[in-house]
Amino acid sequence: MGIWAVWLYSALAPRYGAKHTTAALVGFAWWTMKTLQSAKWAGLGFVEISKGLVLVGAMSLIAAVLASMAGAWLYNKVDVPARQRPSKA
């Protein structure tokens, strides 16, 4: 999941800016896509929706947003050429 979220961030960052809000929106968008993909099983009757499942879904939203923000931070660290990085001296 994380690799695809960072891929989506790398596609959106040039247009919307390499900001925390972009990473958070990517996390929300990715969570929405994965939730809708998984919701088809509930619509077909294979999964019973309960309060526990809703709580897991809410927690996975938080995890997806935080994971995409962490991946965006790592992507921005790798994306900066060595000559532009601040020196540690």
N, C-alpha and C positions, 0 to 999 in steps of 0.2 A: 504494500500500500504506500509506503513512504517514498519509494522511488518514483512512482507515478505522480504523487503529490508534488515532489520537487520538480519533476518534468513539467507539470502544469504551471508551477510557479515560474520556471525559467521561460516558459512561453508567454506568460502574462507580465512579467517584470519589465521588459523593455517598453511596453505600452502604458502600464499603470504605475510604474516606478517600483524600485526595490525597497519597499517599506514594510513595516509590520502589518499594516492594514491589508496590504495585498496578500501577504502570507496567510493572514487569518481568513480572508475571503476564499483563498484557494483551499484551505482546510475545510471550510463550510461547504464549498462546492463539491469537493471530493467526497465528503461525508454524505452529501445529498445524493450523489450519483451511486455510491455504494449502498445506501439505505434503500433507494428505489429499486436497485437491482435485487436486493435481498427481500424486498417487500412482495415481490411476485410470488414467493413461496407461501406467504400468508394469504395472499389473494386466492391461491389455488387450494388452500385448506390444509397445507402440510404443517403449518406452525400456528399454534394458538397464541394470540396476543394477550399478554398479562401485564400487570403492573411492574413486575420484575423485568420483563423484556423492554418496557418503555424506559425504565431506569438505566438499563444497560445501553440503550440507544442514546440517552442523554449523556451518559458518561463517555461513550465512544465519540460523541461530538466534541466534547472537551479534549479528549485525547487526540482526535484528528487535527484540531486547530493547533494544539501545542506541538504536535509532531511536525506539522507543515511549517510552523514558525521556526522550529529547530533546524529542519532541513533547509529552509531559506537562509538561515544564518550561516550554515555550513556552505551552502551554494555561493553566497556572497563572499565568504572568505576565500574560496577556491577561485572565484571569478576574477578577483583583483590580481593584476600582474605583480610580480615580485618587486619591480621597481617603484610601485606606488604604495607598497605596504610600509607602515611606519617602522623605523629601525628600533631595535631594543637597546641600543647603546646609550 
